[in-house]
Amino acid sequence: MEKVSILHLITAAKNASPFDVNMGFDAGFDKIMPYTHVEKNEVVGLVQDAIFSRSPSGVKRESIFIGGRDIDVAMDMLDAARKAMVPPFEVSVFADPSGAFTTAAAMMAKVEHHLNKNYGGDLTGRRVSVFGATGPVGGCAAVIAAKYGATVNLVAHRSIADVQAKADSYNARYGVNIVAVDGTSEAVKVEVLKNTEIALCAAAAGVQVMSLVHMGQAKGLKIVADVNAVPPTGAEGVDVFADGTAISGTNALGIGALAIGNLKYKTQHALLKSMLESENKLYLDFLSAFEMARKSLLA
């Protein structure tokens, strides 16, 4: 008799995300077991308890999902989980804290799709500016863009020091060259946009960081993508359903939160299913999510 499939959901947060629990069940896992308030030094013990409690054939029906809210903590936990494996006792692991990895991946896959469709070419050599730069979605999107050849600015909305610290951390961890720039006044924000082809809005819900006046002065702006579905949207004039729609009064195309969210859902679902179905063990992060989002756009 085949053993039930189990998704062990590990998070440093107080609560496991109901969104992730639902996604796990919808992807086909029979059982989901949450572990909350987990510290990084506890990951190895939890993983080895999971893998050594079944035979090598039974362990094939297990996977680990890492949630939480901090992308660096999630990546450290993913690394700890990988190092805890003792083949043939080995399971797949997928990190997606607060859905940030799959959301950023979906945003960048949509941007790349509309670049190819409307302007020719991909992210290589593009000038990208990220607003909402200290959040997890903005950070992941910045690293994806940089990894795939773009020149990337993290735009400071309040404190340039905080954004510089984020840029330094991403550069050291991921081997990229992201730059922190000042966007704390209306005038400097316009100057940033004048040198931007792709603007990514990943600010907190209900915070508008970009107006039509700002975008109208940026003649080279090609695409504005916004993950904020709560009014007011992060970028004025970008409807939540926009999917490559012209933004009135500008030269740019808009990609809205629900268009991104639909692809995010497909991407997370596909990655969870891949852990159940793959013969090889998978270690999935935001770069894996970007590759899956690209494939999901073609499906």
Secondary structure, DSSP 8 states (H G I E B T S, - for coil): -----EEEEE-SSSS--HHHHHHHHHTT-SEEEEE-S--GGGHHHHHHHHHTTS-TTGGGGEEEEE--S-HHHHHHHHHHHHHH-BTTB--EEEE-GGGHHHHHHHHHHHHHHHHHHHTSS-STT-EEEEESTTSHHHHHHHHHHHHTT-EEEEEESS-HHHHHHHHHHHHHHH----EEEE-SSHHHHHHHHHT-SEEEE---TT---B-HHHHHT-TT--EEEE---SSS-SBTT--TT-EEEE-TTSS-EEE-HHHHHHHHHHHHHHHHHHHHH-SS--EE-HHHHHHHHHHHHH-
